[in-house]
Amino acid sequence: MPCAVILTALPVEYLAVRTHLVELEERINPQGTIYEQGKFIGNEYEWEVGIAEVGAGNAGVAAETAQAIAYFQPNILLFVGIAGGIKDVAIGDVVVATDVYGYESGKAGEQFLTRPKAGKSAYALVQRAKSEARKGEWLQRLSSNSVPQPRVFVAPIAAGEKIVASRQSDIFQFLRASYNDAIAVEMEGFGFLNAAFAPNIQAIVIRGISDLIEGKNGDSVEPEAVRQEKASHHASAFAFEVLSKFQIEETARDLLKNKIPVTGLISRISREITGTLLSRKSPKSPSIKSSLPLRLPESAQTMSSDPTPPKVFISYSHDSQEHKKRMLALADRLREDGIDSNIDQYEDSPPEGWQRWMLNQVEAADYTLIACTQQYDRRFRGQEETGRGKGVIWEGGVIIQEVYDAQGRNSKFIPITFTPQDSEFVPSLLRSATLYKLDTADGYELLYRRLTNQPRRRKPDLGKLRTLAPRERKQLFQEESLSPTSNSSPKHQALHPNFFAYDDAWVGRDNLIRELSDRIRNNCRLLILVGITGIGKTALGERLAVEVADWFESDWTHYHQENFDNEQQTSDFASVAARWLEKWGELITPDDRKDPQRLLYRLIKHLRENRYLVQIDSLENILQGNEEEGWNDFQDEWWLKFFDSYLKAESCESCLILTSQDLPGQIEEVGTRSQNFWYCQPLSGLEKPEQIALFEKTELDISPNSEGKTFLERIGAAYEGHPLALRVIAGEIKNKPFEGNIVAYWNRYRSELEEVEKALAEAKEVKSTGAEDKFQLDRFTKMLKRNVRSRLNKTFARLKEDAKWSYILLCEASVYRCPVPEDFWLSHLEDWDRNENEQEAALETLKERYLVEESTEKDQLLLRQHNLIRSVSLEHLKQLD
């Protein structure tokens, strides 16, 4: 039965795909990814179809695609979902991507210079899509008749990490200028196609248009959730029409009928194999002299018994005549040392044909040695030019199939190298196996020991268990020695998630934490933390979660964070409510998504009956207004209805923590009727002792005898204890050229810092905020905002002078609004022709100066810039030389 895999980014896309399958069963790969596998009856075959929701973003999708290929070994791979229309298309139309442009690939100079990179959908699938688009039979797969009737376009699209929302935006203008044949834009297709490189797999991207770039979405008629659902169903309907009509090439179809493994395709491919100029096989043929240290220790002796010699086959690419000689020398040496090794150079023309001969050799061998080189790796992946390297491509197919059949276990295929550089080109499938480096003194001996099962160190025989007399404990366990004021245990602390902002650098606010923790425990349903950006609101919310973990029984599945600064996720009430309820195990139907009132009722009911701690960050992003003029009402009225109903409920088990730069007046209005259930905490900077503790955490000298302690106190006061500003300053002092010399730093920038002190004194005389707003502290002044931003601009100027490539990296990485893998950052310096060491040194400088934040997600290291730093980075990016 042929196999297809369909990947999606969003729940609405996944559900649309799922409706076309029957007999669904859950599957879990070794990495823990959960799939569903079902059946689909097409015109040609009955398909096994694996489906997964893999999230948004090219990097994450690329990793998930590679895992899906390794797990399912599919014939066909599809990415199905929604996209934004750039030109020619309407809501509900379907776009089949012939090419997916990675539009963020290029070099930033006086202007951005594109270095086009594109992923291509498989030719055969594109041709089938064109045929089905002309027929229109796919429309019968839709559950309802759409008016107007959706059209299908087969054309290029673009993919990047940024959402394009306006025709006036720089990104839109850039797309029209540089990729003017692209008719849609999305965020995953480029990573998907670049990962779908495996042999015998054909891949394609199919998108439904859910919105248009500015002005034509018609929200008054169809809300965003409805448009997304429509686009998802149209895209999946067309995808399954393509799948139902798609014919696997004749060779594969015959094999499927006969139940021959896919690797049996070898027996039908052309006999032409690049570079098979072979010598005859003979144990007595003279060995080719080799400079490699292929020798055993002088102490090695011939075995007295005559065990069956292991069979070894050598798989390699014909990189050069010299490389072929190395391979022959290795095969000869192995045979001289009693190992039944085989290589193509021992054969003139095998009677069964080269293809079947290679298949038989791999299957019959006890071990297969994989001679790793850049060319071998390229061919193993199926990325060689058409017509070249078919031998390795086939052998790679056999190897992949055997490892797949063994459910990922590998004791047979052994990677070897002949130069230090080759170590970089071990096929990913084999990187978990031991690599034998035959250019080292003991490389051949270690390989020989592996092939003959003669390890250097053997396990001693297992002895008998022994009894031990009991002994008294001489110290308390950690959990018994906790402070009596702490409500956390080590168990609770060890199990908390990887937080967004709270880390080991946390200091202070102990009294405030105790006070707010008590409020949460005493039926505070809504806790609002208000303060300027960078003041530590998110970190405080996360710290509170740790403190009250026992309140939700340390079950961290009952703690949820929603960040409205993440543009990859929709923030209207209906979408968020559906997302929360699905995460908490409730079934959400397409009809539910269209009914905000029903979702509100179900969400309130769930929060009332179950104890959850939900942290909602950057609330200002769903309010009307901006930082300069302030924020006021909610953009979506259903959010106001939700908070009103939530506070009015007769009882409630849960608590919501909101962080915002401003308090919505509407919440204050509805809160007057529920005074006991909500509390707003304005957040100011760190107090003087806490400022000093922060400097101590960054390893600056704050001892009583330190000459610099007084200057640190003045710096802390000048910036009103703003944590982010103080960490950045500490990073400057700690690193070159000051190397921790606080006095030298003060002497260098004394006039600059004294100007800040003077401005602060003037600001205290004339407050910038009115006393009539009880939730705005006097310390939340426009002067503080200006001082902090000015400080960051000066930090950027110094970084530009002291560490040019770190400055460029920080500026260019500001295009990422959400956390992304480290490689994404470093790729920007590749475009500036910096080598790997220079890239890593530039990034390390940013980390040392606290200008970049790290987090992990699904065992992957992610990087981001704090919003305040990123806003300054974007300004400097526009001026980047």
Secondary structure by P-SEA (a helix, b strand, c coil): cbbbbbbbccaaaaaaaaaaccbbbbbbcccbbbbbbbcccccccccbbbbbbccccaaaaaaaaaaaaaaccccbbbbbbbbbbcccccccbbbbccbbbcccccccccccccccccccccaaaaaaaaaaaaacccccccccccccbbbbbbcccccccccccccccaaaaaaaacccccccccccaaaaaaaccccccccbbbbbbccccccccccccccaaaaaaaaaaaaaaaaaaaaaaccccaaaaaaaaaccccccccccccccccccbbbbbbccccccccccccccccccccccccccbbbbbbbbccccaaaaaaaaaaaaaaaaaccccccccccccccccaaaaaaaaaaaccbbbbbccaaaaaaaacccccccaaaaaaaaaaaaaaaaaaccccccbbbbbccccccccccccccccccccccccaaaaaaaaaaacccccccccbbbbbbbcbbbbccccccccccccccccaaaaaacccccccccccccaaaaaaaaaaaaaacccbbbbbbcccccaaaaaaaaaaaaccccccccccbbbbbcccccccccaaaaaaaaaaaacccccaaaaacaaaaaaaaaaaaaacccbbbbccccccccccccccccccccaaaaaaaaaaaacccccbbbbbbcccccaaaaaaaccccccbbbbbbbcccaaaaaaaaaaacccccccccaaaaaaaaaaaaccaaaaaaaaaaaaacccccccaaaaaaacaaaaaaaaaaaaaaaaccccccccccccccccaaaaaaaaaaaaaaaaaaaaccaaaaaaaaaaccccccccccccaaaaaaacccaaaaaaaaaaaaaaccbbbbbcccbbbbbccaaaaaaaaaaaaacc
